[in-house]
Amino acid sequence: MTVEVDSNSGFCAGVIRAIDRAEDFLDHREGADRKLFSLGAIVHNESELERLGAKGLVTVDREDLSEMQDASGETLLIRAHGEPPETYAKAEALGFRIIDCTCSVVLKLQKDIRTAYEVQHSGLRTGQIVIFGKIGHPEVMGLLGQVDGDAVVIENMKMLEDSVAKGIIDLQRPVEIFSQTTKSPAEYASICSRLEEMMASFNEMPITQFKGRNLLVVHNTICSQVATRHARLSKFALDHDIIIFVSGKASSNGKVLCDLCKSLNIRTYHISSSQELRKEWFRKEDNVGVCGATSTPKWLLEQVAETVRTFR
């Protein structure tokens, strides 16, 4: 049996930056000052959260924030997912110092969606904003905050079809569509194509004529690192007999990438840690591939690979 760790798996640049800044802050604190609040899990990986928690990282949620009375002298980290504007206002009102680690790709997306919304409400263009993303995901919540919640969020093709059927998405009005940065490029392309077909049909135009009317504006907002990873991970899944996919169960990106692996290699197993591995999954001649999400630390991938090697 051979075991290979995917060289393209592991933290994305945004997560690396957030963790580096958190560790840098905590490494320069001692005693009671060795504490940093993170609004939401800095990364959706239980093992990494335990490691950072031991250093002094304290995870809080929006409910905790709303219950606080005074946070003068404390520091709050905004993770790579980003936050809506009201979160910053609330944190500053409480007295928090803020370390803003919003990913640069997410920041650009927030700016683009805010600009589109302002143009739509300036009288120059009356339209709708559609977001392809996971309802309730922190990044999507941050995007909704840029437009005062005035956008339609769809998670899949069925939700697109249902939103059109119920008139939630009005095919008579122009549409600008954006994607959460970590979604599947192939699924986003399919949804955009289907929306274009429905709008063209409703307006009684052939697709070629519809394309020139600027009634549907598709924004390419999926992170290029994520998009590239999809293609590379597909090859990795096909090149191995069995895939061990490592990510936290709460990771949206992890679910997307694990599903991709499973669609190409039926012997794909999703685990959070090496403790979940089962010796009976493996055959002595297997070429094993170990990979993970953008929220999976390299050290955990290596740890899982070492455990698999003991099954030889």
C-alpha positions in Angstrom: 0.0 0.0 0.0 1.2 3.5 -0.9 0.0 6.7 0.7 0.2 10.2 -0.9 -0.9 13.5 0.6 -2.3 16.0 -2.0 0.2 18.8 -2.3 -2.7 21.2 -3.3 -4.8 20.6 -0.2 -4.6 22.6 3.0 -5.4 26.1 4.1 -6.1 28.7 1.5 -4.3 32.1 1.6 -7.1 33.8 3.4 -7.2 31.2 6.2 -3.4 31.2 6.5 -3.3 35.0 6.9 -6.0 34.9 9.6 -4.3 32.2 11.6 -0.9 33.8 11.3 -2.3 37.1 12.6 -4.0 35.4 15.5 -0.9 33.5 16.5 1.3 36.6 16.1 -1.1 38.5 18.4 -1.2 35.7 21.0 2.5 35.1 21.0 3.1 38.6 22.1 0.8 38.3 25.1 1.4 36.8 28.5 -0.8 35.7 31.5 -4.3 37.1 31.6 -3.6 39.2 28.4 -3.0 36.0 26.4 -6.5 36.1 25.0 -8.0 36.9 21.6 -11.7 36.8 20.7 -12.6 35.4 17.3 -16.1 36.1 15.9 -17.1 32.7 14.7 -14.7 29.8 14.2 -11.5 31.1 12.6 -11.5 27.9 10.6 -14.0 25.0 10.3 -11.7 22.4 11.7 -12.1 21.0 15.2 -8.5 19.9 15.6 -7.0 23.3 14.5 -9.5 25.1 16.8 -8.3 23.0 19.7 -4.7 23.9 19.0 -5.5 27.6 18.7 -7.7 27.5 21.8 -4.8 26.2 23.8 -2.9 29.4 22.7 -5.7 31.7 24.0 -8.1 32.0 21.0 -11.7 32.3 22.3 -14.5 31.8 19.8 -17.7 33.8 20.3 -20.8 34.2 18.1 -23.1 37.0 17.2 -25.4 36.2 20.2 -22.4 36.5 22.6 -21.6 39.8 21.1 -25.1 41.1 21.5 -25.1 40.1 25.2 -21.9 41.9 26.0 -22.0 45.2 27.8 -18.4 46.4 27.7 -15.3 45.0 25.9 -12.9 47.9 26.5 -9.3 46.7 26.2 -10.3 43.4 24.4 -9.4 42.5 20.8 -11.8 40.9 18.3 -10.6 39.1 15.2 -12.9 39.2 12.1 -12.1 35.9 10.3 -11.6 35.4 6.5 -15.3 35.0 5.8 -16.0 38.7 6.5 -18.9 40.3 8.3 -21.7 42.7 7.5 -21.2 46.4 8.3 -23.4 46.3 11.4 -21.0 43.8 13.1 -18.2 46.3 12.9 -20.4 49.0 14.4 -21.5 46.8 17.2 -17.9 45.7 18.0 -16.6 49.2 18.0 -19.5 50.4 20.2 -18.5 47.7 22.8 -15.0 49.0 22.8 -13.3 46.1 21.0 -10.0 46.7 19.1 -10.6 44.9 15.7 -8.1 42.8 13.8 -9.8 42.5 10.4 -8.7 39.3 8.5 -11.4 39.4 5.9 -10.0 37.6 2.8 -9.1 40.0 0.0 -11.2 38.0 -2.5 -14.2 38.3 -0.1 -13.5 42.1 0.3 -13.6 42.6 -3.4 -16.9 40.6 -3.7 -18.4 42.7 -0.9 -17.4 45.8 -2.8 -18.7 44.6 -6.1 -22.1 43.5 -4.7 -22.5 46.8 -2.9 -21.7 48.8 -6.0 -24.2 46.7 -8.1 -26.8 47.4 -5.4 -26.1 51.1 -5.4 -26.4 51.3 -9.2 -29.6 49.4 -9.2 -31.1 51.8 -6.6 -29.8 55.0 -8.3 -32.4 54.9 -11.0 -29.9 54.0 -13.7 -30.8 50.3 -13.6 -33.7 48.6 -11.9 -32.8 45.0 -11.2 -32.3 42.2 -8.7 -29.3 40.6 -7.0 -29.0 36.8 -6.8 -26.4 35.1 -4.6 -25.4 31.5 -5.2 -24.3 30.3 -1.8 -25.2 28.5 1.4 -28.0 30.1 3.3 -26.7 31.1 6.8 -23.1 30.8 5.8 -21.0 33.6 7.4 -19.7 34.8 4.0 -23.2 34.9 2.6 -24.4 36.8 5.7 -21.7 39.3 5.2 -22.7 39.7 1.5 -26.4 40.2 2.5 -25.3 42.9 4.9 -23.8 44.9 2.0 -27.3 45.2 0.4 -29.5 45.5 3.5 -30.6 41.9 2.9 -32.2 42.8 -0.4 -31.0 39.8 -2.4 -32.2 36.3 -3.3 -29.9 33.5 -2.0 -30.1 30.1 -3.9 -28.2 27.0 -2.9 -28.8 24.8 -5.9 -30.7 24.3 -9.2 -33.9 23.4 -7.5 -33.9 26.6 -5.4 -33.4 28.6 -8.6 -36.3 26.9 -10.4 -38.5 27.3 -7.3 -37.6 31.0 -6.9 -38.5 31.7 -10.5 -41.7 29.7 -10.3 -42.8 31.7 -7.2 -41.8 35.0 -8.7 -39.1 35.6 -6.1 -36.8 36.0 -9.1 -38.6 38.2 -11.6 -37.6 37.3 -15.1 -38.8 40.6 -16.4 -36.2 42.5 -14.5 -32.4 42.5 -15.0 -30.5 40.2 -12.8 -26.9 40.4 -11.4 -25.7 37.1 -10.0 -22.8 36.5 -7.7 -21.3 33.4 -6.1 -20.0 32.7 -2.6 -16.2 32.4 -3.2 -15.9 28.7 -2.2 -18.7 27.2 -4.3 -18.3 24.7 -7.1 -17.3 26.5 -10.4 -19.1 23.8 -12.4 -22.4 24.1 -10.4 -22.3 27.9 -10.6 -21.8 27.8 -14.4 -24.8 25.4 -14.7 -27.0 27.7 -12.6 -26.0 30.8 -14.6 -26.6 29.0 -17.9 -30.1 27.8 -16.7 -31.0 31.3 -15.5 -30.0 32.7 -18.9 -32.1 30.1 -20.7 -35.2 31.0 -18.6 -34.7 34.7 -19.0 -34.2 34.4 -22.7 -37.3 32.2 -23.1 -39.4 34.6 -21.0 -38.4 37.5 -23.1 -39.0 35.5 -26.3 -35.4 35.9 -27.5 -32.9 33.4 -28.8 -29.9 33.1 -26.5 -27.6 34.9 -28.9 -29.9 37.9 -29.0 -30.4 37.8 -25.2 -26.7 37.9 -24.5 -26.4 41.3 -26.1 -29.1 42.9 -24.1 -27.2 43.0 -20.7 -30.3 41.7 -18.9 -28.2 39.1 -17.0 -24.8 40.0 -15.6 -22.8 37.1 -14.3 -20.0 38.0 -11.9 -17.0 35.6 -11.7 -16.6 35.7 -7.9 -15.3 32.2 -7.1 -11.8 32.3 -5.6 -9.3 31.3 -8.3 -7.4 29.2 -5.8 -10.6 27.3 -5.1 -11.5 27.0 -8.8 -8.0 25.6 -9.6 -8.3 23.2 -6.7 -11.4 21.6 -8.1 -9.6 20.7 -11.3 -6.6 19.4 -9.5 -8.6 17.5 -7.0 -10.6 15.8 -9.7 -7.4 14.3 -11.1 -6.1 13.4 -7.7 -9.3 11.4 -6.9 -9.1 9.6 -10.2 -5.4 8.7 -9.8 -5.9 6.9 -6.5 -7.7 3.7 -5.5 -9.2 5.2 -2.3 -9.5 8.8 -1.1 -9.4 9.8 2.6 -10.9 13.3 2.6 -10.2 15.3 5.8 -12.2 18.3 6.9 -14.4 19.6 9.7 -18.0 18.5 9.3 -19.1 22.2 9.4 -16.9 23.2 6.5 -19.0 24.2 3.5 -16.0 24.0 1.2 -15.2 20.6 2.6 -18.6 19.2 1.7 -18.3 20.6 -1.8 -14.8 19.1 -2.4 -15.6 15.8 -0.7 -18.7 15.4 -2.9 -16.5 16.1 -5.9 -14.1 13.3 -4.9 -17.0 10.9 -4.2 -18.5 11.6 -7.6 -15.3 10.4 -9.2 -14.1 7.8 -6.8 -16.8 5.8 -4.9 -14.2 4.8 -2.3 -14.1 8.2 -0.8 -14.3 8.5 3.0 -14.9 11.8 4.9 -13.2 12.1 8.3 -12.4 14.9 10.7 -9.4 13.2 12.4 -7.2 10.1 12.3 -9.3 8.6 15.1 -12.1 8.0 12.6 -10.0 5.9 10.2 -11.0 2.2 9.9 -8.5 -0.5 8.9 -11.1 -2.5 7.0 -11.5 0.3 4.4 -8.0 -0.5 3.0 -6.6 -3.2 0.8 -2.9 -4.2 0.8 -2.4 -3.1 -2.8 -4.2 0.3 -2.5 -2.8 3.5 -3.7 -4.2 5.8 -1.0 -4.8 9.6 -1.5 -5.2 11.9 1.5 -6.6 15.3 0.7 -8.8 18.0 2.4 -10.5 21.3 2.3 -9.3 24.9 2.3 -9.9 24.7 6.1 -7.8 21.6 6.7 -4.3 22.1 8.2 -1.3 20.4 6.5 -0.2 18.9 9.8 -3.6 17.1 10.1 -3.3 15.7 6.6 0.2 14.4 7.4 -1.0 12.9 10.7 -3.8 11.0 8.9 -1.4 9.8 6.3 1.0 8.5 9.0 -1.9 6.6 10.7 -2.9 5.0 7.3 0.7 3.8 6.9 0.5 1.8 10.1 -2.3 -0.3 8.4 0.1 -1.8 5.9 
